[in-house]
Amino acid sequence: MDTRITTLFGIRFPIIQGGMVWVSGWKLATAVSDAGGLGLIGAGSMKPELLREHLRTARTGGHQPVGVNIPLLRGDAAELIATVIDERVPIVFTSAGHPGKFIGQLKAAGCTVAHVVANVKQARKAEEVGCDAVVAEGFEAGGHNGVDEITTLSLIPQVADAVRLPVIAAGGIADGRQMCAAFALGAEGVQMGTRFAATVESSASDRYKQAVTEAGDGSTVLTLKKVAPVRLIRNPFAQHALDEESRGATKEEQQEILGTKRERSGIFEGNWEEGEFEAGQSSALIREILPAAEVVRRTMAEFEDARSRLGP
């Protein structure tokens, strides 16, 4: 399947695995890349030396190349950027910050750069500073979301109309039917997070994966909006955050509620009571833990089936 996204990244299928914290290590990223998609190592939960270790492991065993996602708001973002340049990472996805901050360094090092955006203004800025593609992510997505709360269905065609760059659709996408719909809206690839978080190779805890497969259509909530909107599976911590938000908790109080290391506690350690179980609304479509390669295969099969049902 040829699109500008497959050509840009040198992949067979226009499917990108989101670079998620505490989920996307070398094992998941290489499994997706070897299956014909693009796997991303999530640097958001790694120190530079741990990222270096994952990158070097990913290069062993004849694996296909992987990329890295770097949240630019991290205090050590410059060190993470230096690490991917030093390790000659070919593809970098940036998020949560200004894409122009490090684009010069990355492009000088020969990196292909995509930036995650939540609205049209951010997409235009990514194009202006020289990004090669944008990931337009609707607020159905798990984890941190844009403050505008624009849905994927509305966001993708607006971004596709606003920029000349190839657009990757993200936010609430977990199967090939949705991929087909995203293409109809103007996307040339999709990024899936939660679907790949609930795979065999994901480093998320078994409790996290269980929560995803048990989720229904109303199982996720958007909360902590005064700190940064985050979508979580409704567990005791998420409910407490919602309750405090409803009573009018200030930004400082919400920050105190959030505390530290809740992502690790929930996603990686499986602490149901106190941890953050970041997941998207697509959780309700996920009913089994599959190998990542099977997710890629099924998504493409579902895409072709959906496209054929639309007629010539």
N, C-alpha and C positions, 0 to 999 in steps of 0.2 A: 504494500500500500504506500503510495507516494504522496506526500504533502510537503509543504515548506518545512514543517517540523521534522519529519523523518530525514529530509535532506540536510537540514541544519545540524542535527545531532548525530547523523550517520546511523540511524536505527531502522529496524524493519517495520515496526508498528508505532503509531503516534500515541503511545501510552507512557506516561511518566509517573513514577512512584514518588509521592511527596516525601521530602526530607524531614521526617518528623522526629521530635525529641524523644529519646528513650525507646525508640522503635526501629529507626532506620540505620542499622550498622552495616558493616561490609557484607554480612551474610544475606540480608534482604536485598541490598542494592545490587549485588552481583547476580542474585537469582533472577531479578527482573531484567537486568541488562542481557544476561545469557538467554533469556526467553524472547528477546527481540525488542523489548521496550527500553526505557532509560531509567536506571536505578539511581537514586540520590542518597548519599550518606547525610544524615541530619547532624550538622555540626553544632546545633543549638544546645545540645546537652553534653558537649565534649570540650575538654581543654585542648590546646593545640597539639600536645604530644600524643593524646589519645586519638585525635583525628589523624595524625600522621601514621599511627599504628594501624588504624582501620584502612587507610589508603594503601599502605604497603601490603597489607594482607590481601586487599582486593585485587592487587596486581599479580598475585601468585596464582598458579593453577590454570592459566590460560583463559581467565575470565574476560568478558567484554568490558570496555571502559565504563566507568561510573562517573557521576557528577557529585557535587556537594552543594547543599543548601546552607547558607550563612545568614542568620538574622543580624542585620547591621546595627541594631540597637544594643547588641551585647558590648560590654565594656572592653572585651578583648577581641573585638571584631578585626582590628588591624592585624593582630597576631594570627588569627585564623586565616585571613586573606594571605598573609605572608607564607603560611604553611601550604595552602593549596597551590600557590605560585611555585614554591620551592619543590613541591612534589609533582609539578607539571600536570595538574588536574585540567582536563580539556574543557569541562563544562561546569559553570558555576551558576547557581540560582541564588539571587539575593532577595531578602524580604525584610519587612519591619524596619524601614529606614529609607534614607535618600539614596537612590541608585547611583547618583553621580559621585558619591564620596570616594569610591574605590574603583570606578569603572576604568579610569585611565591606567591604573596598575594592572588590572585584569586583562584589558585589551592588549596592552604592551607585552604581556606574557603569552598572548595567543589564545586566551580563553574565550569561549563562546558564553555570553552572559544573558540570562533571562531574569526578569524581575517580577515579583508577585505584587499585583495591584488590586485595590478594592473599589476604585472608581475611575472615571474617564480622565480626570485631571492627573492622577498618578500615572496612568498609561501614557499620556502625552509627554509627561516629564521623562519617563523611561526612554521613550523614543528620542527625545531631544538630546539626552546625554549619551546616546549611542548603544543602548541595549539591543540585542539581536532578536528578542522575543519578549512577550509579556504573558504572565499567568494571571488571567482575570478570575478572581476567586470570590464567589458569592458567599453571603453570610450563613448559608447552610453548612459551611465547612466546620470541622472540629477545631478546637483550639482558639487561637486569637483571631479576631475578625475586625473588619473595618467598622468605623463608628457610624457610617451612613446606612448600614444594614441593607445593602442592595442585594437582591436575590440573583442567583446565577442566570436565571431565565431572562431577567432584565439587563443584567450587566454585560453579558457576552456580545449581543448585537450592538450595543452602544460603543463598546471598546473596539469591536471590529470595524465599525464605521469611522471611528476617531483616529485610528493609527494605520500606518502601512505595514507595520510589523506583523508577523504571524502570531496568532492568539491561541493560547492554551487555556481551555476551560477548566475550572476547578470549583469545588464547593458542592457537596452533596452527590457526587458522581460515583457510582459503584458498579455499573454494568454497561453492556454494550448498547442497550436501548437509549440510555442517557447520553452515551457517547454519540450516537446517531443524531439525537436531538441537538447536542452541542455543535455538531458539524453543520446542521441546518441553520443554526444561529450565526455561523461565521467562524467558528473555531476550526483549527487545523490539527488539534491534538487535545488530549485530556490529561489532567493530573488527578490521580486518585490517592487519597490519604488513608482514610479509615478502612477501606477495602483491603489495602495492603498491610495495615496494622494488624488485621485479623488473619494473618497467614502463618504457616509453619515457621518461616524464617524470621519473622518479626521478633525483636527482642522484648516486646511487651510481655507483661506477666500473663499467666494463664487466667487469672481472675479478670484482668482487663479484657482479654479476648472473649471470655465467657459473657461479660457484660455487653459487649457489642453484639454477639449472636443472640442474646436474649432481648435486645432492645425492640421497642415498638415505635409507632409513628410519633408518639409524644414523649419519648424517653430522654430527649436531650433538651437542655435549657441554655439560654444566653444570659449570662450574669456578670457581675463585677464590672459593670459598664463605666463606672467612674474611674476605674484603674485602667482597664483595657478590656473590651468586650470579649468574653471567652465562652465557647460552646462546650458544655460538659454533659456527660450522662448524669441523670438525676440520681445522685447518691446522697448520703447524709450530709457531706460537706457542701455539695451544690445546693441542697435545700436550705441549709443554714445561710449560705451566701445570699440566696434569693430572699429569704425572710428578712434579713438585715437590710437588703436593698429596698425592699418594700416599705420598711419603716422609715426610710430616708437616711440611711447610713452615709456619712461623708466619704470623700475620697480617702482621707487618712484612715477612717475606720474600716473601709473596705480593704485597704492595703494591709491593715493589721489582721483582718480576717484571713486574707490570702496567706500571709506569712511567707515562709520560704520552703523550697524543696517539695511543694505539693505535687508538682508534675511527676517527679521521680517516685514519690510515695505512692501515687495512684497508678500511673502507667507501668512503671518498671517493677515496683514492689508489690502492687496489688492490694494496697490498703484501702478497702472499700469504705470505711468509716471516715477517714481523714484526708484521703488523697484526691487529686484531680484526675478524673477519667475523661480526658479530652477526646471527643469523638463527634463526627458530623451526623446530620440528619439521615445520611445514607445508611447508618447503622441498621435501620429497620429493614433494609434489603439484604442484609448479610446473615446467613443462617448456618454457615459452616466454616471451619478453619481449613483452608486449602493451601497447597503449595503455591508460591508466587507465580510459578510458570503456568499453573493451571488457571489462575486468575487472568493472566494475559491471554491464554488460549480461549477461555470462555468469553471474555470480553469481546475479542475479535469475532468469534462465532455469533454472538448475540448482535453485534453491530451489523454484520452482513445479513443476518436474518431480518433485523428491523429495516434495513435499507431495502431489501427485496420486497418486503410487504408494502412499501410505499409505492411500488409500481415503477415502470420505466420513466 
